[in-house]
Amino acid sequence: MPIAVDIDVMLAKRKMSVGELADRVGITPANLAVLKNGRAKAVRFATLAALCEVLECQPGDLLRWEAEGAAAAAG
């Protein structure tokens, strides 16, 4: 998928665990893992806003576009 999710980068910068983020955002750790690992098909704006509020960041800090094939070439 051409949209890459960088939640793990922000978690590391904030020294926060997935469980703590899930609790503070109000979603399950399993659903956060689906999003964090790039397996989500969609994300609600309310969830994105809550992530940004808790992590004190902008949506662009969490999501970025990659050209098709770039991830395969890099990995």
C-alpha positions as CSV (number, residue, x, y, z in Angstrom):
1,M,0.0,0.0,0.0
2,P,1.4,3.4,-0.9
3,I,0.5,4.9,2.5
4,A,3.1,4.2,5.2
5,V,2.3,4.5,8.9
6,D,4.9,5.9,11.3
7,I,3.2,5.5,14.6
8,D,6.1,3.5,15.9
9,V,8.5,6.4,15.2
10,M,6.3,8.7,17.2
11,L,5.9,6.2,20.0
12,A,9.7,5.9,20.3
13,K,10.1,9.7,20.3
14,R,7.5,10.0,23.1
15,K,8.9,7.0,25.0
16,M,5.3,5.5,25.0
17,S,4.2,1.9,24.8
18,V,1.5,0.7,22.3
19,G,-0.7,-0.2,25.3
20,E,-0.4,3.2,26.8
21,L,-1.2,4.9,23.5
22,A,-4.2,2.6,23.0
23,D,-5.6,3.4,26.4
24,R,-5.1,7.1,26.0
25,V,-6.7,7.1,22.5
26,G,-9.5,4.8,23.5
27,I,-8.9,2.0,21.0
28,T,-7.9,-1.6,21.6
29,P,-4.2,-2.5,21.4
30,A,-5.1,-5.0,18.7
31,N,-6.7,-2.3,16.5
32,L,-3.8,0.0,17.1
33,A,-1.4,-2.8,16.1
34,V,-3.4,-3.2,12.8
35,L,-3.0,0.5,12.1
36,K,0.7,0.6,13.3
37,N,1.7,-2.3,11.1
38,G,0.1,-0.8,8.0
39,R,-2.7,-3.5,7.7
40,A,-5.6,-1.1,8.2
41,K,-7.7,-0.3,5.2
42,A,-9.0,3.0,6.7
43,V,-8.7,5.2,9.7
44,R,-11.4,7.4,11.1
45,F,-10.5,11.1,11.4
46,A,-11.6,11.0,15.0
47,T,-9.0,8.3,15.7
48,L,-6.4,10.2,13.7
49,A,-7.2,13.3,15.7
50,A,-7.0,11.5,19.0
51,L,-3.6,10.0,18.0
52,C,-2.3,13.4,17.1
53,E,-3.6,14.9,20.3
54,V,-2.0,12.2,22.5
55,L,1.3,12.1,20.6
56,E,1.4,15.9,20.2
57,C,2.0,15.7,16.4
58,Q,0.5,16.4,13.0
59,P,-1.2,13.8,10.8
60,G,1.8,14.0,8.4
61,D,4.0,12.8,11.3
62,L,2.0,9.6,11.3
63,L,1.2,9.0,7.7
64,R,3.2,9.4,4.5
65,W,2.8,8.4,0.9
66,E,5.3,6.1,-0.8
67,A,5.5,5.4,-4.5
68,E,4.4,1.9,-5.5
69,G,7.3,-0.5,-5.3
70,A,9.4,1.8,-3.1
71,A,8.7,-0.3,0.0
72,A,9.6,-3.5,-1.8
73,A,12.8,-2.0,-3.2
74,A,13.8,-0.7,0.3
75,G,13.0,-3.9,2.1
